[in-house]
Amino acid sequence: MMPDEFDIDIPNEESQDYYEHHRIIVDKGQTSIRIDKFLTNRLNQVSRNRIQQAAEANCIIVNGKPVKSNYKVKPNDEISIVLPYPPNEYELIPENIPLDIIFEDDDLLVINKPAGLVVHPAKGNYYGTLVNGLLYHFQKLSNSESIRPGLVHRIDKDTSGLIVVAKNDFAHAHLANQFFNKTAGRTYIALVWGNFDHKEGTIIGHIGRSQKDRKKMAVYPDGSHGKHAITHYKVLMDFHYVSLIECKLETGRTHQIRAHFEYIKHPLFNDEKYGGNKIVKSSTAPKFKQFIDNCFQIMPRHALHAKSLSFIHPRTKNLLFFDSNLPVDFQILLEKWTKYSH
């Protein structure tokens, strides 16, 4: 007999794929049974309630179509189900960490995360994370037994900007489905090295763990490794040596923007991991190096901000759109480049 599950995508501590993706081929001899019961029996450590929440959010697909909990499985059915998060691995400690909440209702909240704040506990960062702060300020969050309660997606530690948090499993299932199906909208602002011949463009290339440095991601344009990734960009301002760009993601891979722009030789300004913390486009102008060093001191992190976020509200079905201002360090950096380039 062939194994049931042949594609299980479970995230690691750096992944932006905040879900488990199971695909199951029903055995030829399977008797008729409700799909929620069938999946509860097949998927270890997954409760029937979680499976029913997934069905309600159209996260259970059979032969290409969403089904409800009472669907009766048939032999040779191809089942795909999206579920959030593996079991909790660490003890989560509530901590009084200030949160910049820009929207909140009974189902979810949207937070403007500052640079320097790790999103969730992982190896090397067990405390002082956004999750620790969420547990202090909120009694109820989705997936309460998970290491990432409430989190539907993430942004890097040194990336500032918007992130949505689910307060209950109902909201989480709906939001996870939108991020999985790429219907949630995300716009980023970045300062990158160099100039562009064209004001708009698209970067396409699989992203996976670097084979030379396991702490960073790499682009594999031939698709030999990693996962398919697409980044659309538009140049907003040209400062001769660096460019301010807007990025829209079609996929949400780990370090996607950072890896993609390193790949096209336009690394993010002051991105140490991806080569942006040195002068990429040089100048013979007096004191240019000193100017760049001053810029690095103003913004001692990679220049990336998750500026806007949009999604369908799980309960009201209304389209919600949120926008945020650039943080102070980013604004000062742009003012300095504006003066220098004129």
C-alpha positions as CSV (number, residue, x, y, z in Angstrom):
1,M,0.0,0.0,0.0
2,M,1.3,3.4,-0.9
3,P,1.7,5.9,2.0
4,D,-1.2,8.4,2.4
5,E,0.7,11.6,2.9
6,F,3.2,12.4,0.2
7,D,3.6,16.2,0.7
8,I,3.8,17.6,4.2
9,D,5.1,21.2,4.4
10,I,5.9,22.0,8.0
11,P,7.6,25.3,8.8
12,N,10.9,25.8,10.6
13,E,11.7,28.7,12.9
14,E,12.6,31.0,10.0
15,S,9.9,30.0,7.5
16,Q,7.1,32.3,6.3
17,D,5.0,29.4,5.4
18,Y,2.9,29.3,8.6
19,Y,1.0,26.2,7.9
20,E,1.1,22.4,7.5
21,H,0.1,21.4,4.0
22,H,-1.1,17.7,3.9
23,R,-2.0,15.9,0.7
24,I,-3.7,12.5,1.0
25,I,-4.8,10.0,-1.6
26,V,-7.7,7.9,-0.2
27,D,-7.1,4.1,-0.4
28,K,-9.0,2.1,-3.0
29,G,-10.7,0.1,-0.3
30,Q,-11.8,3.0,1.9
31,T,-15.4,2.9,3.0
32,S,-17.6,6.0,3.0
33,I,-16.9,8.2,6.0
34,R,-17.2,11.9,6.9
35,I,-14.0,13.7,5.9
36,D,-13.6,15.3,9.4
37,K,-13.6,11.9,11.0
38,F,-11.4,10.4,8.2
39,L,-8.7,13.2,8.7
40,T,-8.9,13.0,12.5
41,N,-8.0,9.3,12.2
42,R,-5.2,9.9,9.6
43,L,-3.5,13.0,11.0
44,N,-1.9,12.4,14.4
45,Q,-2.2,15.1,17.0
46,V,-4.7,17.1,15.0
47,S,-8.1,17.6,16.7
48,R,-11.4,17.2,15.0
49,N,-12.2,20.8,15.9
50,R,-9.2,22.1,14.0
51,I,-10.1,20.0,11.0
52,Q,-13.7,21.4,11.1
53,Q,-12.4,24.9,11.4
54,A,-10.2,24.3,8.3
55,A,-13.3,23.0,6.4
56,E,-15.3,26.1,7.4
57,A,-12.5,28.3,6.0
58,N,-12.4,26.3,2.7
59,C,-9.0,24.9,3.6
60,I,-10.0,21.3,2.8
61,I,-9.9,20.7,-0.9
62,V,-11.0,17.4,-2.5
63,N,-10.3,16.8,-6.2
64,G,-9.7,20.5,-6.6
65,K,-12.9,21.8,-4.9
66,P,-13.5,22.9,-1.3
67,V,-15.7,20.6,0.9
68,K,-17.4,20.9,4.3
69,S,-16.9,18.6,7.3
70,N,-19.8,16.3,6.3
71,Y,-18.4,15.4,2.9
72,K,-18.1,11.6,2.5
73,V,-14.7,10.5,1.3
74,K,-14.6,8.1,-1.7
75,P,-11.9,5.8,-2.9
76,N,-9.0,7.6,-4.8
77,D,-10.1,11.0,-3.6
78,E,-7.2,13.5,-3.5
79,I,-7.4,15.5,-0.4
80,S,-5.5,18.7,0.4
81,I,-5.7,20.4,3.8
82,V,-4.0,23.5,5.2
83,L,-3.5,23.6,9.0
84,P,-1.5,26.1,11.1
85,Y,1.6,25.3,13.1
86,P,3.3,22.3,14.6
87,P,2.9,21.5,18.4
88,N,4.5,23.8,21.0
89,E,8.2,23.0,21.7
90,Y,9.0,25.6,24.3
91,E,7.4,27.1,27.4
92,L,5.9,30.4,26.5
93,I,6.3,33.2,29.1
94,P,4.1,36.3,28.9
95,E,6.1,39.5,29.0
96,N,5.0,43.1,29.2
97,I,6.3,44.2,25.8
98,P,4.6,47.3,24.4
99,L,2.6,46.7,21.2
100,D,1.6,49.3,18.6
101,I,-1.9,48.1,17.8
102,I,-3.5,49.9,14.8
103,F,-6.6,47.8,14.6
104,E,-8.4,45.4,16.9
105,D,-11.8,43.6,17.0
106,D,-13.0,40.3,18.5
107,D,-11.4,38.2,15.7
108,L,-8.0,39.8,15.0
109,L,-5.6,42.6,15.5
110,V,-3.1,44.4,13.2
111,I,0.3,45.4,14.8
112,N,2.9,47.8,13.5
113,K,6.1,45.8,14.6
114,P,9.2,47.8,15.3
115,A,12.6,46.7,13.9
116,G,14.6,44.6,16.3
117,L,11.6,42.7,17.7
118,V,11.7,38.9,16.9
119,V,8.2,37.6,16.0
120,H,8.2,34.3,17.8
121,P,10.4,32.2,20.1
122,A,12.9,29.9,18.3
123,K,16.4,28.6,18.9
124,G,18.5,31.5,20.3
125,N,15.4,33.7,20.9
126,Y,13.2,32.1,23.6
127,Y,12.1,35.4,25.2
128,G,11.4,39.0,24.4
129,T,9.4,38.2,21.2
130,L,6.2,39.5,19.8
131,V,4.5,36.3,20.9
132,N,5.6,36.8,24.5
133,G,4.1,40.3,24.4
134,L,0.8,39.0,22.8
135,L,0.4,36.4,25.6
136,Y,0.8,39.2,28.2
137,H,-1.8,41.5,26.6
138,F,-4.4,39.0,25.4
139,Q,-6.0,36.2,27.2
140,K,-7.2,34.4,24.0
141,L,-5.3,33.8,20.8
142,S,-5.7,31.2,18.1
143,N,-3.7,28.0,18.3
144,S,-3.1,28.5,22.0
145,E,-1.1,25.2,22.2
146,S,1.3,26.3,19.5
147,I,4.7,27.9,19.7
148,R,3.3,30.7,17.5
149,P,-0.2,31.5,19.0
150,G,-2.1,34.0,16.9
151,L,0.5,34.3,14.1
152,V,-0.6,33.8,10.5
153,H,2.6,35.1,8.9
154,R,5.8,36.8,10.0
155,I,8.4,39.4,9.1
156,D,12.1,39.3,9.9
157,K,13.5,40.6,13.2
158,D,15.0,43.7,11.6
159,T,12.1,44.4,9.3
160,S,9.6,46.9,10.6
161,G,5.9,47.0,9.6
162,L,2.5,45.5,9.7
163,I,1.5,42.0,10.8
164,V,-1.9,40.5,11.4
165,V,-2.7,38.4,14.5
166,A,-5.7,36.0,14.9
167,K,-7.5,35.9,18.2
168,N,-9.4,32.6,17.6
169,D,-9.1,29.5,15.5
170,F,-12.0,30.6,13.2
171,A,-10.2,33.8,12.2
172,H,-6.9,32.0,11.9
173,A,-8.2,29.3,9.5
174,H,-9.7,32.0,7.2
175,L,-6.6,34.2,7.3
176,A,-4.2,31.2,6.8
177,N,-6.2,30.2,3.7
178,Q,-5.8,33.7,2.2
179,F,-2.1,33.8,2.8
180,F,-1.7,30.2,1.5
181,N,-3.7,31.0,-1.7
182,K,-1.9,34.4,-2.1
183,T,-5.1,36.5,-1.9
184,A,-3.8,38.6,1.0
185,G,-2.0,41.7,-0.2
186,R,1.4,42.9,1.1
187,T,3.4,45.9,0.1
188,Y,7.0,46.6,1.2
189,I,9.2,49.7,0.9
190,A,12.9,49.1,0.6
191,L,16.1,51.1,-0.1
192,V,18.4,49.1,-2.3
193,W,21.8,49.7,-3.9
194,G,22.2,50.9,-7.5
195,N,19.9,52.2,-10.2
196,F,17.5,50.5,-12.5
197,D,17.1,50.7,-16.3
198,H,13.4,50.1,-16.0
199,K,11.1,51.7,-13.4
200,E,9.1,48.5,-12.9
201,G,10.1,44.8,-13.0
202,T,9.5,41.3,-11.7
203,I,12.0,38.9,-10.1
204,I,11.3,35.2,-10.6
205,G,13.4,32.5,-9.0
206,H,13.1,29.6,-6.6
207,I,14.3,30.4,-3.1
208,G,15.8,27.9,-0.8
209,R,18.5,27.4,1.9
210,S,21.9,28.5,0.7
211,Q,24.2,25.5,0.1
212,K,27.2,27.7,1.0
213,D,25.8,29.4,4.1
214,R,22.9,27.7,5.9
215,K,22.0,30.9,7.8
216,K,20.8,32.6,4.6
217,M,18.6,31.9,1.6
218,A,19.7,31.7,-2.1
219,V,18.0,32.0,-5.4
220,Y,17.9,29.0,-7.8
221,P,16.7,30.2,-11.1
222,D,16.7,26.7,-12.6
223,G,14.3,25.5,-10.0
224,S,16.8,22.8,-8.8
225,H,16.2,23.8,-5.1
226,G,13.8,25.7,-3.0
227,K,10.3,27.0,-3.7
228,H,8.9,29.1,-6.5
229,A,9.0,32.8,-5.6
230,I,7.8,36.0,-7.4
231,T,8.6,39.6,-6.4
232,H,7.2,42.6,-8.3
233,Y,8.9,46.0,-7.8
234,K,8.5,49.6,-8.8
235,V,11.1,52.4,-8.4
236,L,9.8,55.3,-6.4
237,M,12.9,57.4,-6.1
238,D,16.3,57.4,-7.7
239,F,19.2,58.7,-5.5
240,H,21.9,58.0,-8.1
241,Y,23.7,55.4,-5.8
242,V,20.6,53.8,-4.2
243,S,17.0,53.5,-5.1
244,L,13.8,53.5,-3.1
245,I,11.5,50.8,-4.3
246,E,8.0,49.4,-3.6
247,C,7.7,45.6,-3.6
248,K,4.6,43.4,-3.9
249,L,4.9,39.8,-3.1
250,E,3.1,37.0,-5.1
251,T,4.7,34.5,-2.7
252,G,6.0,34.7,0.8
253,R,9.2,32.8,1.1
254,T,11.8,33.3,3.9
255,H,13.9,36.4,3.2
256,Q,12.3,36.6,-0.3
257,I,12.9,40.3,-0.9
258,R,16.4,40.3,0.5
259,A,17.4,37.2,-1.5
260,H,15.8,38.3,-4.7
261,F,17.5,41.7,-4.7
262,E,20.9,40.3,-3.9
263,Y,20.4,37.9,-6.8
264,I,19.9,40.8,-9.3
265,K,22.8,42.6,-7.7
266,H,20.8,45.3,-5.9
267,P,21.1,44.2,-2.2
268,L,19.1,46.0,0.4
269,F,20.9,49.0,2.0
270,N,22.9,47.9,5.1
271,D,21.8,44.3,4.8
272,E,24.7,42.5,6.4
273,K,23.5,39.0,5.6
274,Y,23.0,39.7,1.9
275,G,25.9,42.0,1.1
276,G,24.3,45.4,1.5
277,N,26.4,46.5,4.4
278,K,29.3,47.6,2.1
279,I,29.5,50.1,-0.7
280,V,28.1,48.4,-3.7
281,K,28.0,51.4,-6.1
282,S,31.1,53.6,-5.4
283,S,31.7,57.2,-6.0
284,T,34.8,59.5,-6.4
285,A,33.0,62.3,-4.6
286,P,34.8,63.6,-1.5
287,K,33.8,61.9,1.8
288,F,31.5,59.5,0.1
289,K,32.6,56.6,2.4
290,Q,32.0,58.8,5.4
291,F,28.6,59.7,4.2
292,I,27.7,56.0,3.8
293,D,29.1,55.1,7.2
294,N,26.9,57.9,8.7
295,C,23.9,56.4,6.9
296,F,24.6,53.0,8.3
297,Q,24.7,54.5,11.8
298,I,21.4,56.2,11.2
299,M,19.8,52.9,10.2
300,P,21.8,50.0,11.6
301,R,19.7,47.4,10.0
302,H,18.5,46.4,6.5
303,A,16.2,49.1,4.9
304,L,13.0,47.2,4.6
305,H,9.5,48.1,5.9
306,A,6.2,46.2,5.6
307,K,4.1,49.2,4.7
308,S,0.6,47.9,3.8
309,L,-1.5,44.9,4.3
310,S,-4.9,43.8,3.0
311,F,-7.2,40.8,3.4
312,I,-10.8,39.8,3.7
313,H,-12.2,39.9,7.2
314,P,-13.0,36.3,8.3
315,R,-16.4,37.2,9.7
316,T,-17.7,40.3,8.0
317,K,-16.2,39.4,4.6
318,N,-15.2,43.0,4.1
319,L,-12.0,43.9,2.4
320,L,-9.7,45.5,5.0
321,F,-6.7,47.7,4.0
322,F,-4.0,49.0,6.4
323,D,-1.1,51.3,5.8
324,S,1.7,52.5,7.9
325,N,4.2,55.3,8.0
326,L,7.9,54.6,7.5
327,P,9.7,54.4,10.9
328,V,11.8,57.4,12.1
329,D,15.2,55.8,11.1
330,F,14.0,55.1,7.6
331,Q,12.6,58.7,7.2
332,I,15.8,60.3,8.4
333,L,17.8,58.0,6.0
334,L,15.7,59.2,3.1
335,E,16.1,62.8,4.0
336,K,19.8,62.4,4.1
337,W,19.9,60.8,0.7
338,T,17.6,63.4,-0.8
339,K,19.9,66.2,0.3
340,Y,23.0,64.3,-0.9
341,S,21.6,63.5,-4.4
342,H,20.6,67.1,-5.1
